[in-house]
Amino acid sequence: MSDRTPDLSFKAGFGFYLGIIAAGITALGSVAAGAGTATILVTTPSTVVAALLFSLIFGDRLGDLPERLGANRRRRLTWYLPTLGFGASTIAPAMGVLESTGRFTLTAGLFTLLSGAVTLGISQMARNRHIDAVTPDEPVVSWQWRRPSFKSGFQGAILLGFTILTVIFGLGSLLVGDGSSAWILLYALIPAFMWLSDRYGWRWGVWEEPSADSQWGTTTLEAYEDGLLVDNFERRLVSWDRIGEIRLTDDELIIERDRWFDVRCERSVIDDPESLRATLVRLRDGEWRDAHDEWSDHGSDVASDREHERNSDTERTENRAGAADPELDPN
């Protein structure tokens, strides 16, 4: 067994996950057996609390289970098997497997939603713990990320396509006499205005995009030996074997991903795009030691240049101060 033990938050989340599953199975069994609603309402929270306490007491025995189950998408999907079971139970009466009762279907649907929400959280917790386990404290390289504008890439195509389809649907509904579809056309104006404003550079005060140094405008991407850590809406570690071409255009750094959307970074917020691209290519090709040395040398050069600039600024300030001092003025 691994020396690693789950932290308190994961043990609590795992206990709640087990509790919802056990409570759901118990509740469905009680409904099928004809138990009263009052009995179910009493046993359900008791089951959840018992599972939570069990996990908090014996959760250390899980070892590195969170890291192993959070390693990839296939393993994370195993957390959803109970939810699929509850979902299948909702249609069991309709298929003649069980006697058709509204209470059974309602209970199964309720626990499908509850277990799905809890599973989403515990799956994300497992993924985060796997990422923490395989990434060291310091990345090989990190840089600021800001999305390109709507007018470029797949995001722009999606926004434009959604706008066109919404307008067509709204006009079609109006032609057949559905006056309420005027609201659909109104909603279509919002993405249309966003796309046109971004494409033609219209600026309307509050419509300004956050600046590069704004905490709302950027996030940080980090590259490690094991992959690229993307942390915008949720943390994801993209392994290098899923990274394709890494290229620079006049406006973007594009990191192509197999079977998923590319990572596109606005070039203007990256300090040295060429060096960054070269480092990422080395990491992708498995030359992580060379990549680390290359970026370390680049960081030293940048620090040296900045120190030189600071010294030059200090000397100029001192010279101006000396020239303004009457005691040092030869005239």
C-alpha positions as CSV (number, residue, x, y, z in Angstrom):
1,M,0.0,0.0,0.0
2,S,1.2,3.5,-0.7
3,D,2.4,5.8,2.1
4,R,0.2,8.5,0.7
5,T,-3.1,9.0,2.6
6,P,-6.1,11.1,1.5
7,D,-6.6,14.5,3.0
8,L,-9.5,15.4,5.2
9,S,-11.5,17.1,2.5
10,F,-11.3,14.1,0.1
11,K,-12.3,11.7,2.9
12,A,-15.3,13.8,3.7
13,G,-16.2,14.0,0.0
14,F,-15.7,10.3,-0.5
15,G,-17.9,9.6,2.6
16,F,-20.7,11.8,1.2
17,Y,-20.4,10.0,-2.1
18,L,-20.7,6.6,-0.5
19,G,-23.5,7.9,1.7
20,I,-25.6,9.1,-1.3
21,I,-25.1,5.8,-3.1
22,A,-26.0,3.7,0.0
23,A,-29.0,5.9,0.8
24,G,-30.2,5.7,-2.8
25,I,-30.0,1.9,-2.8
26,T,-31.8,1.7,0.5
27,A,-34.5,4.2,-0.5
28,L,-35.2,2.4,-3.8
29,G,-35.4,-1.0,-1.9
30,S,-37.7,0.5,0.7
31,V,-40.0,1.9,-2.0
32,A,-40.1,-1.4,-3.9
33,A,-40.9,-3.1,-0.6
34,G,-43.8,-0.7,0.1
35,A,-42.2,1.1,3.0
36,G,-43.8,4.4,4.0
37,T,-42.4,7.8,3.0
38,A,-41.7,8.7,6.7
39,T,-39.5,5.7,7.1
40,I,-37.5,6.6,4.0
41,L,-37.1,10.2,5.1
42,V,-35.6,9.0,8.4
43,T,-33.3,6.3,7.1
44,T,-31.8,8.4,4.2
45,P,-30.0,11.1,6.2
46,S,-28.9,8.5,8.8
47,T,-27.3,6.4,6.1
48,V,-25.4,9.4,4.7
49,V,-24.1,10.4,8.1
50,A,-23.0,6.9,8.9
51,A,-21.1,6.6,5.6
52,L,-19.5,10.0,6.2
53,L,-18.3,9.0,9.7
54,F,-17.0,5.6,8.4
55,S,-15.0,7.4,5.7
56,L,-13.5,9.9,8.1
57,I,-12.4,7.2,10.5
58,F,-11.1,4.6,8.0
59,G,-10.4,6.8,5.0
60,D,-6.6,6.6,5.5
61,R,-6.9,3.0,4.2
62,L,-7.7,4.4,0.8
63,G,-4.0,5.1,0.2
64,D,-3.3,6.6,-3.2
65,L,-6.8,5.6,-4.5
66,P,-7.7,9.3,-5.3
67,E,-4.6,9.8,-7.4
68,R,-5.0,6.5,-9.3
69,L,-8.7,7.0,-10.0
70,G,-8.0,10.6,-11.1
71,A,-5.3,9.7,-13.5
72,N,-7.3,9.8,-16.8
73,R,-10.8,10.2,-18.1
74,R,-11.6,6.5,-18.3
75,R,-10.8,5.9,-14.6
76,R,-12.8,9.0,-13.6
77,L,-15.8,7.7,-15.5
78,T,-15.9,4.7,-13.1
79,W,-17.1,7.1,-10.4
80,Y,-20.3,7.6,-12.5
81,L,-21.3,3.9,-12.5
82,P,-23.7,4.2,-9.5
83,T,-25.3,7.3,-11.2
84,L,-25.9,5.3,-14.3
85,G,-27.5,2.6,-12.2
86,F,-29.9,5.1,-10.6
87,G,-30.7,6.5,-14.1
88,A,-31.5,3.0,-15.4
89,S,-33.8,2.5,-12.4
90,T,-36.0,5.4,-13.6
91,I,-37.0,3.4,-16.7
92,A,-37.2,0.0,-15.0
93,P,-41.0,0.3,-14.3
94,A,-41.6,1.2,-17.9
95,M,-39.8,-1.9,-19.1
96,G,-41.8,-4.1,-16.8
97,V,-38.9,-5.1,-14.6
98,L,-40.7,-3.6,-11.5
99,E,-44.2,-2.6,-10.7
100,S,-44.9,0.9,-12.1
101,T,-45.1,3.4,-9.3
102,G,-44.7,7.1,-9.4
103,R,-42.8,7.0,-6.1
104,F,-40.1,4.7,-7.4
105,T,-39.5,6.7,-10.5
106,L,-39.4,9.9,-8.6
107,T,-37.0,8.5,-6.0
108,A,-34.7,7.0,-8.7
109,G,-34.7,10.3,-10.6
110,L,-33.9,12.3,-7.4
111,F,-30.9,10.1,-6.6
112,T,-29.7,10.2,-10.2
113,L,-29.4,14.0,-9.9
114,L,-27.9,13.9,-6.3
115,S,-25.4,11.2,-7.1
116,G,-24.5,12.9,-10.4
117,A,-23.7,16.2,-8.7
118,V,-21.7,14.6,-5.9
119,T,-19.8,12.4,-8.4
120,L,-18.9,15.4,-10.5
121,G,-17.3,16.9,-7.4
122,I,-15.4,13.8,-6.2
123,S,-14.2,13.1,-9.7
124,Q,-12.8,16.6,-9.9
125,M,-11.2,16.2,-6.5
126,A,-9.5,13.0,-7.6
127,R,-8.2,14.7,-10.8
128,N,-6.7,17.6,-8.8
129,R,-5.0,15.2,-6.4
130,H,-3.5,13.3,-9.3
131,I,-2.2,16.5,-10.8
132,D,-0.7,17.5,-7.5
133,A,1.0,14.1,-7.2
134,V,2.7,14.2,-10.6
135,T,3.7,17.8,-10.8
136,P,6.6,19.2,-8.7
137,D,6.4,22.5,-6.9
138,E,7.9,24.5,-9.7
139,P,7.0,24.1,-13.4
140,V,9.7,24.1,-16.1
141,V,8.1,27.1,-17.7
142,S,5.0,29.2,-17.0
143,W,3.4,32.1,-18.9
144,Q,0.3,34.3,-19.0
145,W,-2.6,33.1,-21.0
146,R,-5.4,35.2,-22.5
147,R,-7.8,34.0,-25.0
148,P,-7.6,35.4,-28.6
149,S,-10.5,37.5,-29.8
150,F,-13.8,36.1,-31.0
151,K,-12.9,36.8,-34.6
152,S,-10.3,34.0,-34.7
153,G,-10.3,30.3,-34.1
154,F,-13.1,27.8,-33.4
155,Q,-14.7,30.0,-30.7
156,G,-15.5,32.6,-33.2
157,A,-17.0,30.1,-35.6
158,I,-19.2,28.7,-32.8
159,L,-20.4,32.1,-31.8
160,L,-21.1,33.1,-35.4
161,G,-22.9,29.8,-36.1
162,F,-25.0,30.1,-33.0
163,T,-26.0,33.6,-33.9
164,I,-27.0,32.6,-37.5
165,L,-29.0,29.6,-36.3
166,T,-30.8,31.7,-33.7
167,V,-31.8,34.3,-36.2
168,I,-33.0,31.7,-38.7
169,F,-35.1,30.0,-36.0
170,G,-36.6,33.3,-34.8
171,L,-37.5,34.5,-38.3
172,G,-39.0,31.1,-39.2
173,S,-41.2,31.2,-36.0
174,L,-42.3,34.7,-36.8
175,L,-43.3,33.7,-40.3
176,V,-45.6,30.9,-39.0
177,G,-47.3,33.4,-36.6
178,D,-45.5,32.8,-33.3
179,G,-45.1,36.4,-32.0
180,S,-43.2,35.3,-28.9
181,S,-40.3,34.5,-31.1
182,A,-39.4,38.1,-31.2
183,W,-37.6,37.5,-27.9
184,I,-35.4,34.9,-29.7
185,L,-34.3,37.5,-32.2
186,L,-33.5,39.9,-29.3
187,Y,-31.3,37.3,-27.7
188,A,-29.6,36.7,-31.0
189,L,-28.5,40.3,-31.0
190,I,-26.3,39.8,-27.9
191,P,-23.8,37.3,-29.5
192,A,-24.0,39.1,-32.8
193,F,-23.0,42.4,-31.1
194,M,-20.2,40.6,-29.3
195,W,-18.8,39.1,-32.5
196,L,-19.1,42.3,-34.6
197,S,-17.6,44.5,-31.8
198,D,-14.6,42.2,-31.5
199,R,-14.2,41.8,-35.3
200,Y,-14.3,45.5,-36.1
201,G,-12.7,46.9,-33.0
202,W,-15.8,48.7,-31.6
203,R,-15.3,49.9,-28.1
204,W,-18.1,51.0,-25.8
205,G,-16.5,51.8,-22.4
206,V,-17.8,48.9,-20.3
207,W,-17.3,46.6,-23.3
208,E,-13.6,46.8,-23.1
209,E,-11.7,43.5,-22.8
210,P,-9.6,43.2,-19.6
211,S,-6.0,44.4,-20.0
212,A,-3.2,41.9,-20.2
213,D,-2.2,42.6,-16.6
214,S,-5.7,42.3,-15.2
215,Q,-6.5,39.5,-12.9
216,W,-9.7,39.0,-14.9
217,G,-8.0,39.0,-18.3
218,T,-5.4,36.4,-17.8
219,T,-4.6,33.1,-16.1
220,T,-1.3,31.2,-15.9
221,L,-0.4,28.1,-17.9
222,E,2.3,25.8,-16.6
223,A,4.4,23.2,-18.4
224,Y,5.8,20.2,-16.5
225,E,7.7,17.1,-17.5
226,D,4.4,15.2,-17.4
227,G,2.3,17.6,-19.4
228,L,0.7,21.0,-19.8
229,L,-1.3,22.2,-16.9
230,V,-4.3,24.2,-18.1
231,D,-6.1,26.1,-15.3
232,N,-8.8,28.4,-16.7
233,F,-12.2,27.0,-15.6
234,E,-10.9,23.8,-14.2
235,R,-7.5,22.2,-13.7
236,R,-6.5,19.8,-16.5
237,L,-3.1,18.2,-17.1
238,V,-2.7,17.5,-20.8
239,S,0.0,14.9,-21.4
240,W,2.6,15.6,-24.0
241,D,1.6,12.6,-26.1
242,R,-1.7,14.4,-26.8
243,I,0.0,17.6,-27.9
244,G,0.6,18.0,-31.6
245,E,2.1,20.9,-33.4
246,I,3.2,24.0,-31.5
247,R,3.3,27.0,-33.7
248,L,3.4,30.8,-33.6
249,T,1.4,33.1,-35.8
250,D,1.5,36.9,-35.9
251,D,-1.2,37.0,-33.2
252,E,-1.2,33.7,-31.3
253,L,0.7,30.8,-29.8
254,I,-1.2,27.7,-30.8
255,I,-0.8,24.4,-29.0
256,E,-2.7,21.7,-30.9
257,R,-4.4,19.0,-28.9
258,D,-5.5,15.6,-30.3
259,R,-9.2,15.0,-30.2
260,W,-9.9,18.3,-28.4
261,F,-9.9,22.1,-28.8
262,D,-6.5,23.7,-29.3
263,V,-4.9,25.9,-26.6
264,R,-4.6,29.4,-28.1
265,C,-2.7,32.1,-26.3
266,E,-2.6,35.7,-27.3
267,R,1.0,36.4,-28.3
268,S,1.1,40.0,-27.0
269,V,1.0,38.9,-23.3
270,I,3.9,36.5,-23.7
271,D,7.3,37.9,-22.8
272,D,9.4,35.9,-25.3
273,P,7.1,33.8,-27.6
274,E,10.0,32.3,-29.6
275,S,11.9,31.0,-26.6
276,L,8.6,29.7,-25.0
277,R,7.7,27.8,-28.2
278,A,11.2,26.2,-28.4
279,T,11.0,25.1,-24.7
280,L,7.5,23.6,-25.2
281,V,8.7,21.7,-28.3
282,R,11.6,20.2,-26.3
283,L,9.2,19.2,-23.5
284,R,6.8,17.6,-26.0
285,D,9.7,15.7,-27.6
286,G,10.8,14.3,-24.2
287,E,13.8,16.5,-23.9
288,W,12.7,18.0,-20.6
289,R,16.2,18.5,-19.1
290,D,17.3,20.5,-22.2
291,A,14.0,22.4,-22.0
292,H,14.6,23.2,-18.3
293,D,18.2,24.4,-19.0
294,E,17.1,26.4,-22.0
295,W,14.4,28.3,-20.1
296,S,16.6,28.7,-17.0
297,D,19.2,30.4,-19.3
298,H,16.5,32.5,-20.8
299,G,15.3,33.5,-17.3
300,S,18.9,34.4,-16.3
301,D,19.3,36.6,-19.4
302,V,16.0,38.3,-18.7
303,A,16.9,38.9,-15.1
304,S,20.3,40.3,-16.2
305,D,18.7,42.6,-18.7
306,R,16.2,43.9,-16.1
307,E,19.0,44.4,-13.6
308,H,21.0,46.3,-16.2
309,E,18.0,48.5,-16.9
310,R,17.4,49.2,-13.2
311,N,21.1,50.2,-12.7
312,S,20.9,52.4,-15.8
313,D,17.8,54.1,-14.5
314,T,19.4,54.6,-11.1
315,E,22.5,56.2,-12.6
316,R,20.4,58.6,-14.7
317,T,18.4,59.6,-11.7
318,E,21.6,60.2,-9.6
319,N,23.1,62.3,-12.5
320,R,20.0,64.4,-12.8
321,A,19.9,64.9,-9.0
322,G,23.6,65.9,-9.0
323,A,23.2,68.4,-11.8
324,A,20.3,70.0,-9.9
325,D,22.3,70.4,-6.7
326,P,23.6,74.0,-6.4
327,E,26.7,72.9,-4.4
328,L,27.7,70.6,-7.2
329,D,26.9,73.1,-10.0
330,P,30.2,74.5,-11.4
331,N,28.4,77.7,-12.4
